[in-house]
Amino acid sequence: DFINADLLRDPKALIELGRQRSTLEQNELALKCFLRAKELGEDSALLNQMFGIVYSFLGPVEKAAEHCDRAVTQAPGYGHAHWSRAQLVKSGEQA
């Protein structure tokens, strides 16, 4: 972990770093970035969608669904949030 998320102060930079880590299947490190962004006051549809993706891999799946639902509520036109939520239903992980 060459970038210490605890030292970053920009929530948007933390979300982007977390996205990159999630893409690399470093979901524990991604979650750390997203939690830090939330701690700094971020509560966007993008952040909640990213929480949903990470929790879909790490569990609990219910938490993934909650975050995806929140993202859809925050930004009904944000297609990625709808897609992430639908993947939970499609995989049978969440009714």
C-alpha positions, 0 to 999 in steps of 0.5 A: 500500500504505497498511498496511505489513504489516511493521509488524503484529505480530498474525498473525491481523490479517495473515491478515485483511488478506491475505484482503482483499487477495486478494479485491481481486486484490492477490495479491502484497500478500496473499502478503506478509501471509501470509508475515509471519504465518508468520514470526510463528509462525502455521501454521493451516489458514486460513493454509495455505488462504489460501496455497493460494489466492494460489499458485493465482493467482501460482504455482507451482500445486504450492505451492498444492496443498501448502498446501491439502493441509496445511490439510486435514490440519490441520483435516479438517472445514474445508470451505473447505480441501477446496473450495480443493484441489478447485478445483485439480483441477477446473481441471486445474492439479493432478492 
